[in-house]
Protein backbone atom coordinates (compact mmCIF):
# COMPACT_ATOMS: atom_id res chain seq x y z
CA UNK A 1 0.00 0.00 0.00
CA UNK A 2 1.28 3.43 -0.92
CA UNK A 3 1.68 5.94 1.93
CA UNK A 4 0.02 9.38 1.82
CA UNK A 5 3.42 11.14 1.77
CA UNK A 6 4.54 8.96 -1.15
CA UNK A 7 1.31 9.83 -3.03
CA UNK A 8 1.96 13.51 -2.39
CA UNK A 9 5.58 13.26 -3.59
CA UNK A 10 4.62 11.37 -6.75
CA UNK A 11 1.89 13.91 -7.47
CA UNK A 12 4.31 16.82 -7.00
CA UNK A 13 6.93 15.11 -9.19
CA UNK A 14 4.35 14.64 -11.94
CA UNK A 15 3.60 18.37 -11.78
CA UNK A 16 7.34 19.23 -11.73
CA UNK A 17 6.76 21.01 -8.43
CA UNK A 18 10.01 21.74 -6.61
CA UNK A 19 8.35 21.03 -3.24
CA UNK A 20 8.73 17.35 -4.18
CA UNK A 21 12.49 17.64 -3.83
CA UNK A 22 12.22 18.98 -0.28
CA UNK A 23 9.86 16.16 0.67
CA UNK A 24 12.09 13.60 -1.03
CA UNK A 25 15.16 14.85 0.78
CA UNK A 26 13.40 14.98 4.15
CA UNK A 27 11.87 11.50 3.79
CA UNK A 28 14.46 9.59 1.78
CA UNK A 29 17.73 11.54 2.01
CA UNK A 30 19.18 9.57 4.91
CA UNK A 31 18.25 6.21 3.42
CA UNK A 32 19.75 7.13 0.03
CA UNK A 33 22.88 8.43 1.72
CA UNK A 34 23.14 5.05 3.48
CA UNK A 35 22.91 3.26 0.13
CA UNK A 36 25.66 5.46 -1.28
CA UNK A 37 27.90 5.10 1.80
CA UNK A 38 27.89 1.30 1.37
CA UNK A 39 29.59 1.87 -1.99
CA UNK A 40 31.60 5.04 -1.37
CA UNK A 41 33.37 5.40 1.98
CA UNK A 42 34.63 8.98 1.54
CA UNK A 43 32.08 11.36 3.12
CA UNK A 44 32.68 14.28 0.72
CA UNK A 45 32.37 12.09 -2.36
CA UNK A 46 29.28 10.40 -0.91
CA UNK A 47 27.69 13.82 -0.34
CA UNK A 48 28.49 14.77 -3.95
CA UNK A 49 26.92 11.55 -5.19
CA UNK A 50 23.83 12.20 -3.07
CA UNK A 51 23.50 15.62 -4.68
CA UNK A 52 23.97 14.09 -8.15
CA UNK A 53 21.33 11.51 -7.24
CA UNK A 54 18.78 14.20 -6.40
CA UNK A 55 19.60 16.06 -9.61
CA UNK A 56 18.95 12.85 -11.58
CA UNK A 57 15.74 12.21 -9.66
CA UNK A 58 14.51 15.68 -10.60
CA UNK A 59 15.66 15.33 -14.21
CA UNK A 60 14.02 11.92 -14.67
CA UNK A 61 10.97 12.51 -12.47
CA UNK A 62 8.69 12.33 -15.50
CA UNK A 63 9.86 8.77 -16.16
CA UNK A 64 8.78 7.37 -12.80
CA UNK A 65 6.01 4.80 -13.22
CA UNK A 66 4.26 3.76 -10.01
CA UNK A 67 2.94 0.62 -11.73
CA UNK A 68 6.48 -0.68 -12.28
CA UNK A 69 8.15 0.06 -8.94
CA UNK A 70 7.61 1.63 -5.55
CA UNK A 71 9.00 5.13 -5.21
CA UNK A 72 11.78 4.05 -2.85
CA UNK A 73 12.85 1.25 -5.20
CA UNK A 74 13.13 3.75 -8.06
CA UNK A 75 15.07 6.20 -5.85
CA UNK A 76 17.30 3.38 -4.59
CA UNK A 77 18.24 2.33 -8.14
CA UNK A 78 19.15 5.90 -9.10
CA UNK A 79 21.31 6.36 -5.97
CA UNK A 80 22.96 2.94 -6.39
CA UNK A 81 23.73 3.44 -10.09
CA UNK A 82 25.03 6.97 -9.51
CA UNK A 83 27.38 5.70 -6.80
CA UNK A 84 28.64 2.87 -9.02
CA UNK A 85 29.18 5.34 -11.89
CA UNK A 86 31.20 7.58 -9.56
CA UNK A 87 33.41 4.67 -8.43
CA UNK A 88 34.06 3.70 -12.05
CA UNK A 89 34.78 7.28 -13.03
CA UNK A 90 37.25 7.75 -10.16
CA UNK A 91 38.92 4.43 -10.99
CA UNK A 92 39.32 5.42 -14.65
CA UNK A 93 40.64 8.84 -13.68
CA UNK A 94 43.27 7.29 -11.39
CA UNK A 95 44.36 4.84 -14.09
CA UNK A 96 44.62 7.52 -16.78
CA UNK A 97 46.38 10.14 -14.69
CA UNK A 98 49.85 11.05 -15.95
CA UNK A 99 52.60 10.89 -13.38
CA UNK A 100 54.51 14.17 -13.84
CA UNK A 101 57.21 13.17 -11.35
CA UNK A 102 58.22 10.18 -13.45
CA UNK A 103 58.24 12.03 -16.77
CA UNK A 104 61.31 11.51 -18.93
CA UNK A 105 60.61 14.65 -20.97
CA UNK A 106 63.07 17.43 -20.29
CA UNK A 107 63.07 21.11 -21.10
CA UNK A 108 65.37 22.32 -23.84
CA UNK A 109 67.15 25.50 -22.93
CA UNK A 110 67.81 28.25 -25.47
CA UNK A 111 71.57 27.73 -25.01
CA UNK A 112 71.32 24.38 -26.82
CA UNK A 113 69.89 25.89 -30.01
CA UNK A 114 71.75 26.35 -33.26
CA UNK A 115 72.25 29.55 -35.25
CA UNK A 116 69.24 28.98 -37.55
CA UNK A 117 66.91 28.98 -34.57
CA UNK A 118 68.37 32.23 -33.26
CA UNK A 119 67.09 33.85 -36.46
CA UNK A 120 63.58 32.72 -35.49
CA UNK A 121 63.99 34.24 -32.03
CA UNK A 122 64.92 37.56 -33.65
CA UNK A 123 61.76 37.53 -35.77
CA UNK A 124 59.70 36.35 -32.81
CA UNK A 125 60.39 39.73 -31.20
CA UNK A 126 58.41 41.38 -34.03
CA UNK A 127 55.20 39.64 -32.92
CA UNK A 128 52.72 40.83 -30.30
CA UNK A 129 53.87 39.93 -26.81
CA UNK A 130 50.95 37.53 -26.24
CA UNK A 131 52.10 35.41 -29.21
CA UNK A 132 55.76 35.67 -28.21
CA UNK A 133 55.03 34.30 -24.75
CA UNK A 134 53.16 31.27 -26.10
CA UNK A 135 55.63 30.47 -28.88
CA UNK A 136 58.57 30.87 -26.51
CA UNK A 137 57.02 28.51 -23.96
CA UNK A 138 56.14 25.87 -26.56
CA UNK A 139 59.23 25.94 -28.77
CA UNK A 140 62.08 27.27 -26.69
CA UNK A 141 61.15 25.99 -23.24
CA UNK A 142 59.84 22.65 -24.53
CA UNK A 143 56.44 22.83 -22.83
CA UNK A 144 53.39 21.01 -24.07
CA UNK A 145 50.30 23.08 -24.77
CA UNK A 146 48.73 21.89 -21.51
CA UNK A 147 51.89 22.70 -19.53
CA UNK A 148 52.02 26.17 -21.10
CA UNK A 149 48.36 26.67 -20.24
CA UNK A 150 49.00 25.72 -16.61
CA UNK A 151 52.28 27.62 -16.30
CA UNK A 152 51.08 30.83 -17.95
CA UNK A 153 47.59 30.64 -16.43
CA UNK A 154 46.03 30.96 -19.89
CA UNK A 155 43.13 28.72 -21.02
CA UNK A 156 44.19 25.83 -23.29
CA UNK A 157 42.00 27.06 -26.14
CA UNK A 158 43.68 30.48 -26.00
CA UNK A 159 47.11 28.81 -26.08
CA UNK A 160 46.10 26.93 -29.23
CA UNK A 161 44.70 30.06 -30.88
CA UNK A 162 47.75 32.15 -30.07
CA UNK A 163 50.02 29.38 -31.35
CA UNK A 164 48.14 29.23 -34.64
CA UNK A 165 48.09 33.02 -35.09
CA UNK A 166 51.73 33.37 -34.00
CA UNK A 167 52.86 30.74 -36.51
CA UNK A 168 50.81 32.41 -39.22
CA UNK A 169 52.52 35.73 -38.45
CA UNK A 170 55.97 34.09 -38.57
CA UNK A 171 55.06 32.48 -41.87
CA UNK A 172 54.35 35.96 -43.29
CA UNK A 173 57.88 36.98 -42.32
CA UNK A 174 59.55 33.93 -43.89
CA UNK A 175 57.15 33.53 -46.83
CA UNK A 176 56.03 37.04 -47.81
N, C-alpha and C positions, 0 to 999 in steps of 0.2 A: 504494500500500500504506500502511496506517495504522500509525504508529509506536506502540511500546509505551507511551510517555508519553502520547500522544494518547488511546489506549484507556483508560488509567488516568484521565485527566482527564474524558473523556466518562462513564465509569462513575461517578465521584464526583459529577459534575454531575447525573446521573440520580437519584442517591441524595440530592441536596441536601446533600452533605457540603462543609463550608466549606474543607476541605483543597484542594478543586479550585481555589479562588480563588488560593491561594498558588502552586500549580503553574502556573496560567494566567499569573499575574503574572511568575513566574520565567522561564517559557518563551516568553511572547508579549508581555510588557510593553514591551520595547524596540521591537519591531517595530510594535506598535500606536501607541506614542508617535511613531514615525517617520511613520506614516500621518497622524496628527493634525497633526504639525509641518509637513507639506506644505500643509496647509490653514490652520492657525493659527500665525502666527509668534511671537506673544507666549508666552514660556515659562510664565508663571503660568496663563494661560488654557488653554494646552495641557495642563498638569498637571491642571487642573480637569476638562477634557474627558476626559482619560484616566480619572480617578476616576469620572466619570459613566458612561463606557463600561463599566467593571467592575461598576458597580451595575446597569446594564442587562443585562449578561451574566448576572449572578447572578439577576436578576428573571426573565429570559426563558430561563433554562437548560433548563427543561422543554420548550421549543419547538424545541430543536436536534434536527435530523433528519440523522443521518449518511448516509442514503441520498440526500439532496438536495444536500449540500455538505460539503466538508472542514471540519474544525473551524476552521482558520485563515481560510478564506473567510468563514465565518459571523462570526467575531470581527472580521475586516477590515470587513465591511459595517456592523456595529454601530458600530465606531470612526469610520468614514468618515461615516456618517449623523449621528452625534452631533456630530461636528466641523462639518458643514454646518449642522445645526440651530443650533449656537452662533453661527456667523457670521451667520446670518439673524437670530437673536434680538438680537445686538449691533447689527446694522445697523438693525433696527426701533427699538431703544431710542434710538439716536443720532438717528434721524429724528423720533421723537416727543417728544424731550426739550424742555422749555420753556426758553427762554433768559430767565432772570430779569433779566439786565443790560439787556436791550432792552425790558423791560416798560414799557408806557405807563400802567399803573395806578398811581395815587398814593394815599397815605394821607390821609384826611380828618382834620384835627385837630378837637378839641372846640371850639376857638374859632370855627369856621365854622358852628356849629349854631345853629338858631333857638330861640326861647323854649319852643316846644312840646316840643322834644327834651330841654331841661333838666329838664322835669317827669319825663320817663322816667328820667333819671339820678338824680333824687331817689328815685324808687321802686326803682330798681335797688339802692340801698343797703340796702333792706329784705330782700334775698335773701341766701342763704348766699354766703360769699365765693367758693366754687368756681364758682358760677353767674355771679357778678358779673364775675370775671376773664374768663370765656369770652365773655359778652355784650359786655363792654367792648372786648375785642380784635376781635370780629367787627363790631360796629356802630359803635363810636366811633373805632377805629383803622383801620378799613377792611380788615382782614385777611380772607383766605379761610379756610375751615376748615383746609385743609392748612397754610397759613402759621401759623395760630394753634397748630396741633398742633406744628409744628416750633419755633416761638418759645417756647411755654410748656412744651415737653417733656412734652406730654400726648398719649396715643394718639388717633388720629383718631376712633375709635369713641366714646371718652370725650368728646371735644369735641362730637360730634353729640348724644350723650345729654344732656350738660349744657345745650346750646343748647335742646333740646326741653323739658327740665324747666324751665329758666329762663324760657322764653317762656310756658310754662303757668302758672308762678307769677305772672308779670307780668299775664297775662290775668285771673287771679283778682283782682288789684288793680283793674284797669280795668273788668272785667265781673263784679262780685260775684254 
